[in-house]
């Protein structure tokens, strides 16, 4: 496909509290693609980075003027479980240990109701005719014909990595996902991985990646949140 092909979707990889980098990326995307495309965020808005509160606020504001779909990431789920009515001390400790401590530090006056509602409104996958957008993976033994996928496969959708390196999966469309960081976007005939480890600057990653689809044009920003 040609990069000049008019895009229908802009998929955006894991943000993890990197609000300054997100602002740069969204500004460029809005300038280049405007409101004629659908922006699909692949989840993990929170944890590990310094400004999860600002990330969610930007997402809410961006959705007021752009057509957006927000996928739920595993970190977003764990945060919801920790702060929800049924959340236990164990849930809270688990969340704090996987990056929630940085998130809580960004909310000096508590987590606003609007931010909880934003996370609750996220979806576990977004199914289109050509693409299957999800945070982590789709079940590797299941067809992805529209409307046929397993809808209770939360473990795969939010945590799965067993598709990495696999070929000839029973997927009739391309799975676009985040969750697993790569130094550069992973692109095969069945999958596109867009988590380029924005928050992991110290590990040699440090890019926030978006891709215009179906043309597969890559738009990236280097992380500036730890400068």
Secondary structure, DSSP 8 states (H G I E B T S, - for coil): --TTS--SEEEE---TT-HHHHHHHHHHHHHHHTTSSEEEE-S--SSSSS-HHHHHHHHHHHHTTSEEEEB--HHHHHHHHHHSTT--HHHHHHHIIIIIHHHHHH-TT---HHHHHHHHH-BSEEE-SSEEEESS---TTS--STT-S-S--HHHHHH--TTTT--S-S-SSEEEE-SS--SS-EE-SSEEE----TT-GGGT--EEEEEEETTTEEEEEE--TT-
